Amino acid sequence: MTSNRLPVIACWIVLAGLCSPAHSQDLSGRWLYGFSLGTQKFIGNQNDSANVLLSAGNATTGRVVQSGYGLGLSGSLERRFSSRLGLGLSLGYATLPFNLRLNLPNFTATSALRTQLLYSELLFDYELANQTLFRPYLMLGAGYLNFRVSDSKRLHGGKGLIGAGARVKIRPQMMLNASLAYNFQASDNLDAANNGKQDAFVSARLGVSFITGGAGYTPKDLFSENRTRENRVEPAMTPSREGKDSARTQKASVGEVESKNRFAANNAAARANQSPPTAKSNPAGKAGSASQAQPNRSRPATTARAKAPSFPVAYEQALQSFYAQQYAASVQQFSNLITHYPTHVLVHNCHYWLGKAQFELKDYPAAIVSFNRVLLATKSAKQDDALFLLGSSLLEVRRPEEARQTLQRLVQSYPESALAGKAKELLAKM
């Protein structure tokens, strides 16, 4: 492997190391601006004999025998027309070093030259995937070159390019951008050797892009940064999911444990006082003894209780489905809990997790209903979470004014909540 290939390989190693899954961000209607550094190198036409015009005005023959990597830098501005398609303008400077071997009378000479480029490009790019942190895209464009070879006069011409790249989100408003492109000139004078073939070079860029403007937002992505907060108000039966949080949350958790214990005690008392089911008639018409009839009456009741788990068990099963990303099953399980235990002290938690599962399924109208029911429970410790996800759901169904009011309520009512900062970010983008 030659050292000439190391810069391009290094760029792709860095890109591969930054690839990891995350939630999507809709960039439609947004502006992206950024800066990049990189390298470029002549390809093709090497070792082909060509006519060379010397600076003194004399002509001779020669050929490009070796080309190196030059420095390149650029700035760009792009408009995203949809979640996948964008159009951008790029302005930049680049150098293309090469060695030219000249066939002079009685001897040959090798001269180290460098082409200096000023260019502008108009680029279309299409994202192949935008549901992960790694967003690969294809690009196609055309541009204008103004250049000179070493100390010769400046020339100009058109060019085209085709390539591929990827964006990697590192912050809510910042992305790394890497690209590799094949550039071809409409004429044959980038390397001072005219052989009738179009000159071409390959370029690699690594830079940073900033997201601004438009009405885009990232409710699910912002929410993903606070995944650990999902479990802050769960009963004691899920201690492994409990995280460190505010004193208000810890107090709420203790209250839920006490509520669970009261529920268990009440449920046990209810079973103790439960009247036995009516005995079935004896098909033979004989009135069997009480000792024989009692077991036959008690078995169906025992079976029924086994098929209907208690609230804590059913609640845990529903949570397990949610964490396993079985959102449809979780919706069904939490809905059943709400139906069978409408007055339970933790029913507002069921509405919250039901709404979150509906949100993950993109059933935003249903999620809005669930989160509004959480807000009706004034003692719920999930009020700030419900307000944030309610605001995000309202944005998804394009009800921006209601979303604004909901997020402002979160900021005003819970200024110490970690989600208050996220709400401010969403409000700033609206």
Secondary structure, DSSP 8 states (H G I E B T S, - for coil): --GGGHHHHHHHHHHHHT---------TT-EEEEEEEEEEEEES-TT--EEEE-TTS-EEEEEEEEE--EEEEEEEEEEESSSSEEEEEEEEEEEEEEEEEEEETTEEEEEEEEEEEEEEEEEEEEES--SSSEEEEEEEEEEEEEEEETTS--EEEEEEEEEEEEEEEEETTEEEEEEEEEEEESSS-TTSEE-SS--EEEEEEEEEEEEESSS---HHHHHHTTGGGGGTT--TT-GGG-----HHHHHHHHHHHHHHHHHHHHHHHHHHT---------TTS----HHHHHHHHHHHHHHHHHHS--HHHHHHHHHHHHHTT-HHHHHHHHHHHHHH-TT-TTHHHHHHHHHHHHHHTT-HHHHHHHHHHHHH-TT-TTHHHHHHHHHHHHHHTT-HHHHHHHHHHHHHH-TTSHHHHHHHHHHHH-
